[in-house]
Amino acid sequence: MNEAVNPGGPATPDDAFWSPGAPPLFGQVTFVGIGLINGSLARDIRRLGLARRLVATSRQQDTLNEACRLGLVDDAALDAAAAVQGADLVVLGVPVGASGEAARAIAPGLRPDAIVTDVGSVKGSVIDLVAPFLDMRRFVAGHPIAGTERSGPAAAVDRLFERRWCILTPTGATDPLAVDRVAGLWQAVGARIEMMDPAHHDRTLAITSHLPHLLAFNLINTADDLEGVKGEILKYAAGGFTDFTRIAASNPRMWQDVFLHNKAAVLEVVGRYVEDLLALQRAIRWDEAHVLFNRFESAGVVHREVVRAGHAYKRPVPARLQADGYVIAEAPVQ
């Protein structure tokens, strides 16, 4: 059964989520990977004083240099085992398929009582991949449902997680105290917590996040492949096309891993979507106006419910990106 924790919460100010002057939740937090999600979490942890020291590790020295230059972390190291030494919390922010290798790399440096969590969009595969290397009593699988299509340390923003859901998927082996500490961190940065079975998470996100990304990628490529149309895409693309395909600019490596590691659930929802699309195709072919109207009307009702539930929002964008003409877009990328 799913269990929601702190489903409400005011939008402002900072102390609505975390009391100023309160003791830090953690001594050292180490980020394995420091892109949009981990970078944004680092900004919030620093802003709110939730940890005494922030450290990052990555396979790319340029990424670490940028994270330090932006003030996201206090220190950084290419050696993952060295970076996690002394950490009481480690946050994996790597592509899903790299989770096992990341766990293997950090394992020699972990404190026995260190908690490890992750921010990946697939939970079942991540749990399976890290299990050979970590004490699974101290691993709390998680997924903050927030983001943008941008990536890298420079994409990090403040308050990305406020009033967004963060799904935690502990297993029967997970220490409840570790779950509580991870949940407390996400609540402190403004997220709403829900506990969910890993398999149920993966089925749910297959339809709400993974399928929309697959459709966006494919629509862009279909339009690009149509003979004689490519120039018109750039010239005549209207709001509908650009809004729908915005997420096609998301990190391709990350999404490649998402689809391959949530294969069964994605294939199931793709099959259902194809069936529904074929039904619309038949309605168009046979001039079944009532079928089209009913399907479009019901879709509009559901969309309005989504908006009322607070899942369409203006995402914060760094001033450095706004200066480049980046437009604040509606609705989260998950």
QUIMO-V966616 format. One record per pair of residues at least 4 apart in sequence whose ideal C-beta (glycine too) atoms are under 8 Angstrom apart, sorted by the first residue. I is the first residue (numbers start at 1). GAP is how many residues later the second one is. Records with the same first field share a line. If there is no record, write none. Layout:
I=GAP ; GAP
This chain:
2=192 ; 193 ; 194 ; 195 ; 198
3=191 ; 192
4=188 ; 189 ; 190 ; 191
5=178 ; 182 ; 187 ; 188 ; 189 ; 190
6=181 ; 186 ; 187
7=185
8=184
9=7 ; 8 ; 154 ; 181 ; 183
10=6
11=5 ; 151 ; 152
12=4
14=4 ; 6 ; 33 ; 34
15=4 ; 5
17=31 ; 145 ; 170 ; 171 ; 172 ; 173
18=4 ; 30 ; 31 ; 32 ; 170 ; 171
20=29
22=27
24=25 ; 26 ; 27 ; 28
25=25 ; 26 ; 156 ; 159 ; 160 ; 163
26=24 ; 25 ; 26 ; 62 ; 63 ; 155 ; 159
27=24 ; 25 ; 26 ; 59 ; 60 ; 61
28=23 ; 24 ; 25 ; 26 ; 27 ; 58 ; 59 ; 60 ; 61
29=13 ; 16 ; 21 ; 22 ; 24 ; 25 ; 26 ; 58 ; 59 ; 60 ; 61 ; 62
30=24 ; 25 ; 26 ; 27 ; 53 ; 54 ; 57 ; 59 ; 60 ; 61 ; 76
31=7 ; 8 ; 10 ; 11 ; 23 ; 24 ; 25 ; 26 ; 42 ; 59 ; 60 ; 62
32=6 ; 24 ; 25 ; 26 ; 48 ; 51 ; 52 ; 58 ; 59 ; 60 ; 61 ; 62 ; 70 ; 73 ; 74
33=5 ; 23 ; 24 ; 25 ; 59 ; 60 ; 61 ; 69
34=4 ; 5 ; 8 ; 22 ; 24 ; 29 ; 30 ; 33 ; 38 ; 39 ; 42 ; 59 ; 119
35=4 ; 28 ; 58 ; 116 ; 117 ; 118 ; 120 ; 121 ; 216
36=4 ; 111 ; 112 ; 114 ; 115 ; 116 ; 119 ; 120
37=4 ; 56 ; 82 ; 107 ; 109 ; 110 ; 123
38=4 ; 18 ; 53 ; 55 ; 81 ; 118
39=4 ; 28 ; 31 ; 33 ; 113 ; 114 ; 116 ; 117
40=4 ; 106 ; 115 ; 116 ; 117 ; 118 ; 120 ; 121
41=4 ; 50 ; 78 ; 103 ; 119 ; 120 ; 148
42=4 ; 12 ; 14 ; 25 ; 30 ; 31 ; 114
43=4 ; 29 ; 113 ; 114 ; 115
44=4 ; 6 ; 114 ; 115 ; 116 ; 117 ; 145 ; 146
45=5 ; 6 ; 9 ; 140 ; 144
46=5 ; 8 ; 25 ; 26
47=111
48=140 ; 141
50=135 ; 138 ; 139
51=38
53=21 ; 22 ; 33
54=18 ; 19 ; 20 ; 21
55=18 ; 19 ; 20 ; 21 ; 22 ; 28 ; 29 ; 32
56=8 ; 11 ; 12 ; 16 ; 17 ; 19 ; 20 ; 27
57=7 ; 19 ; 20 ; 21 ; 22 ; 23 ; 25 ; 26 ; 27 ; 49
58=5 ; 6 ; 9 ; 18 ; 20
59=4 ; 19
60=4
61=4 ; 17
62=4
63=4 ; 89 ; 90
64=4 ; 12 ; 13 ; 14
65=4 ; 11
66=4 ; 86 ; 87 ; 88
67=5 ; 6 ; 9 ; 86
68=4 ; 5 ; 7 ; 8
70=83 ; 84 ; 86
72=81 ; 84
76=7
77=5 ; 6
79=4
80=4 ; 22 ; 25 ; 26 ; 29
81=4 ; 24 ; 25 ; 26 ; 27 ; 28
82=27
83=4 ; 23 ; 26
84=6 ; 22 ; 25 ; 26 ; 30
85=24 ; 26
86=25
87=23 ; 24 ; 27
88=23 ; 25 ; 26 ; 27
89=25 ; 26 ; 27 ; 28 ; 92 ; 93 ; 96
90=16 ; 20 ; 24 ; 25 ; 26 ; 27
91=25 ; 26 ; 27 ; 28
92=7 ; 10 ; 11 ; 24 ; 25 ; 26 ; 27 ; 28 ; 34 ; 38
93=25 ; 26
94=4 ; 5 ; 8 ; 26
95=4 ; 25 ; 158 ; 159 ; 161 ; 162
96=24 ; 25 ; 26 ; 29 ; 30 ; 33 ; 158 ; 161 ; 162 ; 165
97=28 ; 32 ; 159 ; 160 ; 163 ; 164
98=4 ; 159
99=4 ; 19 ; 21 ; 26 ; 27 ; 30 ; 31
100=4 ; 29 ; 30 ; 32 ; 33
101=4
102=4 ; 28
103=4 ; 13 ; 26 ; 27 ; 29 ; 30 ; 31
104=28 ; 29
106=4 ; 10
107=26 ; 27
110=4 ; 6 ; 24
112=23
113=25
114=24
115=23 ; 24 ; 25 ; 63 ; 66 ; 67
116=14 ; 18 ; 22 ; 23 ; 24
117=22 ; 23 ; 24 ; 25 ; 65
118=8 ; 12 ; 23 ; 24
119=23 ; 24 ; 25
120=6 ; 21 ; 23
121=22 ; 84 ; 88 ; 89 ; 133 ; 137 ; 141 ; 213
122=4 ; 80 ; 83 ; 135 ; 136 ; 139 ; 140
123=4 ; 18 ; 20 ; 44 ; 46 ; 75 ; 78 ; 79
124=4 ; 74 ; 75 ; 77 ; 78 ; 138
125=4 ; 136 ; 137
126=4 ; 15 ; 135
127=4 ; 9 ; 12 ; 14 ; 42 ; 44 ; 71
130=4 ; 6 ; 9
131=5 ; 8
134=4 ; 5
135=4
136=35 ; 37 ; 38
137=36 ; 37 ; 38 ; 41
138=37 ; 40
139=35 ; 39
140=28 ; 30 ; 34 ; 38 ; 39 ; 42
141=27 ; 28 ; 29 ; 30 ; 57
142=24 ; 25 ; 26 ; 27 ; 40 ; 44
143=23 ; 24 ; 25 ; 26 ; 58 ; 62
144=17 ; 20 ; 21 ; 22 ; 42 ; 47
145=19 ; 20 ; 21 ; 22 ; 64 ; 187 ; 189
146=14 ; 15 ; 18 ; 45 ; 186 ; 188
147=13 ; 185 ; 186 ; 187
148=7 ; 9 ; 167 ; 169 ; 181 ; 185
149=97 ; 98 ; 99 ; 100 ; 101 ; 184
150=4 ; 5 ; 99 ; 171
151=4 ; 99 ; 100 ; 103
154=164 ; 166 ; 167
155=163 ; 166
156=4 ; 162
157=158 ; 159 ; 160 ; 161
158=158
159=30 ; 31 ; 157
160=4 ; 155 ; 156
161=5 ; 25 ; 28 ; 29 ; 30
162=27 ; 28 ; 29
163=27 ; 28 ; 29 ; 147 ; 150
164=26 ; 27 ; 28 ; 168
165=26 ; 27 ; 28 ; 29
166=20 ; 25 ; 26 ; 27 ; 28
167=26 ; 27 ; 28 ; 29 ; 34
168=11 ; 14 ; 15 ; 18 ; 25 ; 26 ; 27 ; 28
169=26 ; 27 ; 28 ; 29 ; 32
170=4 ; 6 ; 9 ; 25
171=27
174=4 ; 5
175=4
176=4
177=4
178=4
179=4 ; 16
180=4
181=4
182=4
183=4 ; 10
184=4
185=4
186=5 ; 7
187=4 ; 5 ; 6
196=4 ; 5 ; 8
197=4
198=4
199=4
200=4
201=4
202=4 ; 60 ; 63
203=4 ; 62 ; 65
204=4
205=4 ; 5 ; 57 ; 60 ; 129
206=4 ; 5 ; 56 ; 59 ; 60 ; 62 ; 63
207=4 ; 62
208=4 ; 126
209=4 ; 124 ; 125
210=4 ; 48 ; 49 ; 52 ; 55 ; 56 ; 59
211=4 ; 55 ; 58 ; 59 ; 62
212=4 ; 35
213=4 ; 34 ; 35 ; 37 ; 42 ; 45 ; 120
214=4 ; 45 ; 52 ; 56
215=4 ; 29 ; 58
216=4 ; 28 ; 29 ; 30 ; 31 ; 32
217=4 ; 31 ; 38
218=4
219=4 ; 22 ; 25 ; 26 ; 29
220=4 ; 25 ; 28
221=4
222=4
223=6 ; 7 ; 10 ; 18
224=5 ; 6 ; 9
226=4
228=4
229=4
230=4
231=4
232=4
233=4 ; 8
237=4 ; 5
238=4
239=4
240=4
241=4
242=4
243=86 ; 87
246=83
247=86
250=4 ; 5 ; 83
251=4
252=4
253=4
254=4
255=4
256=4
257=4
258=4
259=4 ; 7
262=4
263=4
264=4
265=4
266=4
267=4
268=4
269=4
270=4
271=4
272=4
273=4
274=4
275=4
276=4
277=4
278=4
279=4 ; 12
280=4 ; 11 ; 12 ; 15
281=4
282=4 ; 6
283=5 ; 8 ; 9 ; 12
284=4 ; 8
288=4
289=4
290=4
291=4
292=4
293=4
294=4
295=4
296=4
297=4
298=4
299=4
300=4
301=4
302=4
303=4
304=4
305=4
306=5 ; 6
307=4 ; 5
311=20 ; 21
312=18 ; 19
313=17 ; 18 ; 19
314=14 ; 16
315=13 ; 14 ; 17
316=12
317=4 ; 5 ; 9 ; 11
318=4
319=4
320=4
321=5
322=4 ; 6
